[in-house]
Amino acid sequence: MSYLDRKNIITEGFFDSLKKFFKGPKFSKEERKLMKHPGFKKSYTEFKKHIDDFDRELAKYRKEQGLDK
């Protein structure tokens, strides 16, 4: 059997895309400098958490109101 058979190609592509998904966002040069500052990084992660909480609550209320099915 060849190393590059159909099954291996599909699984390698799947794991590569999965790895890219969990790697995180791409930052510009200035954003990378800011992310090295502990206070900014903490504020940024808290901000992202609040956005996620807001999205969850919004989806819940939209479902309660019958706007999303």
MMTF fields as JSON, N, C-alpha, C and O atoms, coordinates in Angstrom:
{
  "mmtfVersion": "1.0.0",
  "mmtfProducer": "UNKNOWN",
  "numBonds": 275,
  "numAtoms": 276,
  "numGroups": 69,
  "numChains": 1,
  "numModels": 1,
  "chainsPerModel": [1],
  "groupsPerChain": [69],
  "chainIdList": ["A"],
  "bondAtomList": [4, 2, 8, 6, 12, 10, 16, 14, 20, 18, 24, 22, 28, 26, 32, 30, 36, 34, 40, 38, 44, 42, 48, 46, 52, 50, 56, 54, 60, 58, 64, 62, 68, 66, 72, 70, 76, 74, 80, 78, 84, 82, 88, 86, 92, 90, 96, 94, 100, 98, 104, 102, 108, 106, 112, 110, 116, 114, 120, 118, 124, 122, 128, 126, 132, 130, 136, 134, 140, 138, 144, 142, 148, 146, 152, 150, 156, 154, 160, 158, 164, 162, 168, 166, 172, 170, 176, 174, 180, 178, 184, 182, 188, 186, 192, 190, 196, 194, 200, 198, 204, 202, 208, 206, 212, 210, 216, 214, 220, 218, 224, 222, 228, 226, 232, 230, 236, 234, 240, 238, 244, 242, 248, 246, 252, 250, 256, 254, 260, 258, 264, 262, 268, 266, 272, 270],
  "bondOrderList": [1, 1, 1, 1, 1, 1, 1, 1, 1, 1, 1, 1, 1, 1, 1, 1, 1, 1, 1, 1, 1, 1, 1, 1, 1, 1, 1, 1, 1, 1, 1, 1, 1, 1, 1, 1, 1, 1, 1, 1, 1, 1, 1, 1, 1, 1, 1, 1, 1, 1, 1, 1, 1, 1, 1, 1, 1, 1, 1, 1, 1, 1, 1, 1, 1, 1, 1, 1],
  "groupList": [{"groupName": "MET", "atomNameList": ["N", "CA", "C", "O"], "elementList": ["N", "C", "C", "O"], "formalChargeList": [0, 0, 0, 0], "bondAtomList": [1, 0, 2, 1, 3, 2], "bondOrderList": [1, 1, 2], "singleLetterCode": "M", "chemCompType": "L-PEPTIDE LINKING"}, {"groupName": "SER", "atomNameList": ["N", "CA", "C", "O"], "elementList": ["N", "C", "C", "O"], "formalChargeList": [0, 0, 0, 0], "bondAtomList": [1, 0, 2, 1, 3, 2], "bondOrderList": [1, 1, 2], "singleLetterCode": "S", "chemCompType": "L-PEPTIDE LINKING"}, {"groupName": "TYR", "atomNameList": ["N", "CA", "C", "O"], "elementList": ["N", "C", "C", "O"], "formalChargeList": [0, 0, 0, 0], "bondAtomList": [1, 0, 2, 1, 3, 2], "bondOrderList": [1, 1, 2], "singleLetterCode": "Y", "chemCompType": "L-PEPTIDE LINKING"}, {"groupName": "LEU", "atomNameList": ["N", "CA", "C", "O"], "elementList": ["N", "C", "C", "O"], "formalChargeList": [0, 0, 0, 0], "bondAtomList": [1, 0, 2, 1, 3, 2], "bondOrderList": [1, 1, 2], "singleLetterCode": "L", "chemCompType": "L-PEPTIDE LINKING"}, {"groupName": "ASP", "atomNameList": ["N", "CA", "C", "O"], "elementList": ["N", "C", "C", "O"], "formalChargeList": [0, 0, 0, 0], "bondAtomList": [1, 0, 2, 1, 3, 2], "bondOrderList": [1, 1, 2], "singleLetterCode": "D", "chemCompType": "L-PEPTIDE LINKING"}, {"groupName": "ARG", "atomNameList": ["N", "CA", "C", "O"], "elementList": ["N", "C", "C", "O"], "formalChargeList": [0, 0, 0, 0], "bondAtomList": [1, 0, 2, 1, 3, 2], "bondOrderList": [1, 1, 2], "singleLetterCode": "R", "chemCompType": "L-PEPTIDE LINKING"}, {"groupName": "LYS", "atomNameList": ["N", "CA", "C", "O"], "elementList": ["N", "C", "C", "O"], "formalChargeList": [0, 0, 0, 0], "bondAtomList": [1, 0, 2, 1, 3, 2], "bondOrderList": [1, 1, 2], "singleLetterCode": "K", "chemCompType": "L-PEPTIDE LINKING"}, {"groupName": "ASN", "atomNameList": ["N", "CA", "C", "O"], "elementList": ["N", "C", "C", "O"], "formalChargeList": [0, 0, 0, 0], "bondAtomList": [1, 0, 2, 1, 3, 2], "bondOrderList": [1, 1, 2], "singleLetterCode": "N", "chemCompType": "L-PEPTIDE LINKING"}, {"groupName": "ILE", "atomNameList": ["N", "CA", "C", "O"], "elementList": ["N", "C", "C", "O"], "formalChargeList": [0, 0, 0, 0], "bondAtomList": [1, 0, 2, 1, 3, 2], "bondOrderList": [1, 1, 2], "singleLetterCode": "I", "chemCompType": "L-PEPTIDE LINKING"}, {"groupName": "THR", "atomNameList": ["N", "CA", "C", "O"], "elementList": ["N", "C", "C", "O"], "formalChargeList": [0, 0, 0, 0], "bondAtomList": [1, 0, 2, 1, 3, 2], "bondOrderList": [1, 1, 2], "singleLetterCode": "T", "chemCompType": "L-PEPTIDE LINKING"}, {"groupName": "GLU", "atomNameList": ["N", "CA", "C", "O"], "elementList": ["N", "C", "C", "O"], "formalChargeList": [0, 0, 0, 0], "bondAtomList": [1, 0, 2, 1, 3, 2], "bondOrderList": [1, 1, 2], "singleLetterCode": "E", "chemCompType": "L-PEPTIDE LINKING"}, {"groupName": "GLY", "atomNameList": ["N", "CA", "C", "O"], "elementList": ["N", "C", "C", "O"], "formalChargeList": [0, 0, 0, 0], "bondAtomList": [1, 0, 2, 1, 3, 2], "bondOrderList": [1, 1, 2], "singleLetterCode": "G", "chemCompType": "PEPTIDE LINKING"}, {"groupName": "PHE", "atomNameList": ["N", "CA", "C", "O"], "elementList": ["N", "C", "C", "O"], "formalChargeList": [0, 0, 0, 0], "bondAtomList": [1, 0, 2, 1, 3, 2], "bondOrderList": [1, 1, 2], "singleLetterCode": "F", "chemCompType": "L-PEPTIDE LINKING"}, {"groupName": "PRO", "atomNameList": ["N", "CA", "C", "O"], "elementList": ["N", "C", "C", "O"], "formalChargeList": [0, 0, 0, 0], "bondAtomList": [1, 0, 2, 1, 3, 2], "bondOrderList": [1, 1, 2], "singleLetterCode": "P", "chemCompType": "L-PEPTIDE LINKING"}, {"groupName": "HIS", "atomNameList": ["N", "CA", "C", "O"], "elementList": ["N", "C", "C", "O"], "formalChargeList": [0, 0, 0, 0], "bondAtomList": [1, 0, 2, 1, 3, 2], "bondOrderList": [1, 1, 2], "singleLetterCode": "H", "chemCompType": "L-PEPTIDE LINKING"}, {"groupName": "ALA", "atomNameList": ["N", "CA", "C", "O"], "elementList": ["N", "C", "C", "O"], "formalChargeList": [0, 0, 0, 0], "bondAtomList": [1, 0, 2, 1, 3, 2], "bondOrderList": [1, 1, 2], "singleLetterCode": "A", "chemCompType": "L-PEPTIDE LINKING"}, {"groupName": "GLN", "atomNameList": ["N", "CA", "C", "O"], "elementList": ["N", "C", "C", "O"], "formalChargeList": [0, 0, 0, 0], "bondAtomList": [1, 0, 2, 1, 3, 2], "bondOrderList": [1, 1, 2], "singleLetterCode": "Q", "chemCompType": "L-PEPTIDE LINKING"}],
  "groupTypeList": [0, 1, 2, 3, 4, 5, 6, 7, 8, 8, 9, 10, 11, 12, 12, 4, 1, 3, 6, 6, 12, 12, 6, 11, 13, 6, 12, 1, 6, 10, 10, 5, 6, 3, 0, 6, 14, 13, 11, 12, 6, 6, 1, 2, 9, 10, 12, 6, 6, 14, 8, 4, 4, 12, 4, 5, 10, 3, 15, 6, 2, 5, 6, 10, 16, 11, 3, 4, 6],
  "groupIdList": [1, 2, 3, 4, 5, 6, 7, 8, 9, 10, 11, 12, 13, 14, 15, 16, 17, 18, 19, 20, 21, 22, 23, 24, 25, 26, 27, 28, 29, 30, 31, 32, 33, 34, 35, 36, 37, 38, 39, 40, 41, 42, 43, 44, 45, 46, 47, 48, 49, 50, 51, 52, 53, 54, 55, 56, 57, 58, 59, 60, 61, 62, 63, 64, 65, 66, 67, 68, 69],
  "secStructList": [7, 7, 6, 6, 7, 2, 2, 2, 2, 2, 2, 2, 2, 2, 2, 2, 2, 2, 2, 2, 2, 2, 2, 7, 7, 7, 7, 7, 2, 2, 2, 2, 2, 2, 2, 6, 1, 2, 2, 2, 2, 2, 2, 2, 2, 2, 2, 2, 2, 2, 2, 2, 2, 2, 2, 2, 2, 2, 2, 2, 2, 2, 2, 2, 2, 6, 1, 7, 7],
  "xCoordList": [0.827, 0.0, 0.872, 1.929, 0.413, 1.13, 0.807, -0.275, 1.753, 1.537, 0.449, -0.339, 0.393, -0.572, -1.821, -2.248, -2.387, -3.654, -4.789, -4.581, -5.943, -7.078, -7.399, -7.676, -7.368, -7.72, -6.738, -7.159, -5.448, -4.456, -4.566, -4.411, -4.828, -4.948, -6.143, -6.047, -7.251, -8.439, -8.196, -8.549, -7.598, -7.392, -6.354, -6.497, -5.318, -4.331, -4.956, -4.685, -5.778, -6.458, -7.391, -7.5, -8.065, -8.974, -8.215, -8.618, -7.115, -6.368, -5.657, -5.491, -5.235, -4.638, -5.654, -5.348, -6.86, -7.885, -8.303, -8.591, -8.341, -8.667, -7.597, -7.918, -6.341, -5.242, -5.317, -5.068, -5.655, -5.788, -6.933, -6.85, -8.012, -9.168, -8.815, -9.253, -8.035, -7.696, -6.48, -6.173, -5.792, -4.585, -4.903, -4.116, -6.03, -6.422, -6.34, -5.96, -6.703, -6.748, -5.355, -4.391, -5.272, -4.024, -3.997, -4.946, -2.924, -2.79, -1.799, -0.867, -2.005, -1.053, 0.171, 0.202, 1.159, 2.391, 2.101, 2.637, 1.258, 0.926, 0.118, 0.322, -0.798, -1.604, -0.746, -0.983, 0.245, 1.136, 1.917, 2.141, 2.336, 3.035, 2.111, 2.521, 0.865, -0.092, -0.377, -0.539, -0.443, -0.759, 0.347, 0.117, 1.54, 2.62, 2.441, 3.039, 1.622, 1.359, 0.312, -0.799, 0.66, -0.261, -1.621, -2.642, -1.656, -2.924, -3.83, -5.033, -3.247, -4.042, -4.547, -5.702, -3.682, -4.078, -5.232, -6.165, -5.165, -6.238, -7.541, -8.598, -7.47, -8.664, -9.236, -10.452, -8.362, -8.793, -9.515, -10.561, -8.963, -9.61, -10.946, -11.903, -11.018, -12.292, -13.322, -14.493, -12.887, -13.773, -14.319, -15.513, -13.462, -13.915, -14.9, -15.861, -14.671, -15.575, -16.944, -17.969, -16.964, -18.234, -18.984, -20.211, -18.271, -18.925, -19.547, -20.671, -18.829, -19.378, -20.618, -21.604, -20.571, -21.736, -22.92, -24.052, -22.653, -23.709, -24.34, -25.562, -23.508, -24.032, -24.911, -25.95, -24.499, -25.306, -26.651, -27.692, -26.619, -27.864, -28.774, -29.99, -28.195, -28.988, -29.675, -30.852, -28.934, -29.527, -30.647, -31.678, -30.44, -31.461, -32.736, -33.832, -32.607, -33.777, -34.455, -35.681, -33.685, -34.288, -35.1, -36.165, -34.579, -35.31, -36.592, -37.633, -36.524, -37.708, -38.783, -39.974, -38.359, -39.303, -39.809, -40.729, -39.215, -39.662, -39.062, -39.568, -37.993, -37.36, -36.416, -36.223, -35.835, -34.989, -35.693, -36.306, -35.601, -36.275, -35.296, -35.685],
  "yCoordList": [-1.185, 0.0, 1.249, 1.3, 2.212, 3.473, 4.341, 4.249, 5.173, 6.088, 7.097, 7.479, 7.528, 8.542, 7.925, 8.347, 6.959, 6.427, 7.368, 8.313, 7.108, 8.016, 8.265, 9.404, 7.243, 7.388, 8.313, 9.163, 8.162, 9.008, 10.457, 11.37, 10.673, 12.042, 12.735, 13.897, 12.035, 12.632, 12.931, 14.01, 11.988, 12.216, 13.304, 14.086, 13.376, 14.438, 15.795, 16.742, 15.911, 17.175, 17.561, 18.737, 16.58, 16.844, 17.369, 18.361, 16.706, 17.135, 18.464, 19.237, 18.744, 20.047, 21.162, 22.197, 20.955, 21.984, 22.118, 23.224, 21.027, 21.076, 21.836, 22.616, 21.613, 22.306, 23.811, 24.611, 24.204, 25.62, 26.247, 27.405, 25.481, 26.003, 26.339, 27.368, 25.493, 25.702, 26.585, 26.963, 26.914, 27.72, 29.128, 29.724, 29.665, 30.982, 32.005, 31.691, 33.237, 34.275, 34.739, 34.594, 35.292, 35.877, 37.337, 38.081, 37.738, 39.107, 39.863, 39.277, 41.167, 42.01, 42.228, 41.782, 42.907, 43.142, 43.956, 43.66, 44.975, 45.813, 45.036, 45.201, 44.191, 43.399, 42.381, 42.118, 41.807, 40.864, 41.568, 40.993, 42.812, 43.574, 43.827, 43.706, 44.178, 44.421, 43.161, 43.224, 42.012, 40.761, 40.34, 39.495, 40.913, 40.609, 41.354, 40.981, 42.403, 43.171, 42.42, 42.188, 42.036, 41.199, 41.849, 41.163, 43.142, 43.812, 43.827, 43.589, 44.108, 44.117, 42.729, 42.556, 41.736, 40.362, 39.916, 39.262, 40.27, 39.903, 40.587, 39.956, 41.867, 42.601, 42.017, 41.9, 41.653, 41.084, 39.756, 39.521, 38.885, 37.592, 37.762, 37.044, 38.703, 38.976, 39.512, 39.136, 40.386, 40.941, 39.837, 39.816, 38.928, 37.827, 36.937, 36.442, 36.73, 35.922, 36.583, 35.909, 37.9, 38.609, 38.566, 38.477, 38.626, 38.522, 37.135, 37.013, 36.096, 34.739, 34.597, 33.983, 35.162, 35.125, 35.851, 35.371, 37.006, 37.776, 36.982, 36.957, 36.341, 35.552, 34.401, 34.117, 33.738, 32.655, 33.158, 32.558, 34.269, 34.83, 35.317, 35.135, 35.929, 36.398, 35.228, 35.309, 34.148, 32.969, 32.391, 31.96, 32.384, 31.856, 32.696, 32.144, 34.016, 34.881, 34.856, 34.933, 34.752, 34.652, 33.365, 33.341, 32.292, 31.029, 31.129, 30.615, 31.795, 31.976, 32.785, 32.505, 33.786, 34.64, 34.012, 34.535, 32.9, 32.22, 32.794, 32.54, 33.565, 34.147, 33.159, 33.226, 32.255, 31.201, 29.874, 29.625, 29.046, 27.759, 26.643, 25.478],
  "zCoordList": [0.0, 0.0, 0.0, 0.629, -0.697, -0.785, 0.423, 1.003, 0.786, 1.906, 1.552, 2.418, 0.315, -0.08, -0.709, -1.784, -0.062, -0.563, -0.156, 0.604, -0.651, -0.466, 1.007, 1.385, 1.837, 3.245, 3.967, 4.751, 3.716, 4.37, 3.923, 4.734, 2.655, 2.157, 2.812, 3.205, 2.93, 3.539, 5.014, 5.489, 5.745, 7.177, 7.414, 8.354, 6.59, 6.777, 6.524, 7.262, 5.508, 5.239, 6.365, 6.711, 6.938, 8.049, 9.259, 9.866, 9.61, 10.79, 10.565, 11.509, 9.335, 9.053, 9.233, 9.825, 8.725, 8.878, 10.338, 10.795, 11.068, 12.482, 13.262, 14.159, 12.925, 13.584, 13.308, 14.21, 12.087, 11.75, 12.52, 12.929, 12.72, 13.441, 14.884, 15.399, 15.542, 16.947, 17.148, 18.278, 16.083, 16.22, 16.692, 17.429, 16.286, 16.741, 15.628, 14.5, 15.963, 14.94, 14.537, 15.288, 13.353, 12.873, 13.308, 13.059, 13.948, 14.422, 13.556, 13.005, 13.439, 12.731, 13.626, 14.773, 13.091, 13.852, 15.116, 16.184, 14.995, 16.149, 17.185, 18.388, 16.717, 17.644, 18.384, 19.563, 17.714, 18.406, 19.501, 20.566, 19.254, 20.295, 21.481, 22.636, 21.186, 22.265, 23.057, 24.275, 22.387, 23.072, 24.038, 24.903, 23.904, 24.844, 26.166, 27.176, 26.163, 27.378, 28.202, 27.725, 29.445, 30.243, 30.497, 30.454, 30.757, 31.03, 29.811, 29.918, 28.656, 27.427, 27.105, 26.717, 27.265, 26.95, 27.84, 27.375, 29.118, 30.043, 29.645, 29.638, 29.317, 28.893, 27.613, 27.464, 26.696, 25.417, 25.622, 25.018, 26.47, 26.7, 27.424, 27.132, 28.361, 29.035, 28.046, 28.1, 27.146, 26.132, 25.236, 24.938, 24.806, 23.963, 24.713, 24.122, 26.008, 26.814, 26.903, 26.802, 27.091, 27.173, 25.843, 25.829, 24.748, 23.439, 23.28, 22.792, 23.686, 23.61, 24.49, 24.081, 25.696, 26.59, 25.958, 26.011, 25.361, 24.713, 23.566, 23.423, 22.756, 21.641, 22.126, 21.528, 23.206, 23.767, 24.279, 24.012, 25.017, 25.552, 24.424, 24.484, 23.411, 22.283, 21.578, 21.226, 21.378, 20.738, 21.6, 21.083, 22.917, 23.824, 23.755, 23.667, 23.794, 23.752, 22.392, 22.313, 21.33, 19.998, 19.882, 19.264, 20.488, 20.454, 21.276, 20.865, 22.451, 23.29, 22.574, 22.711, 21.813, 21.105, 19.814, 19.185, 19.42, 18.206, 16.945, 15.852, 17.07, 15.897, 15.21, 13.997, 15.975, 15.423, 15.617, 16.655, 14.631, 14.744, 14.714, 14.798]
}
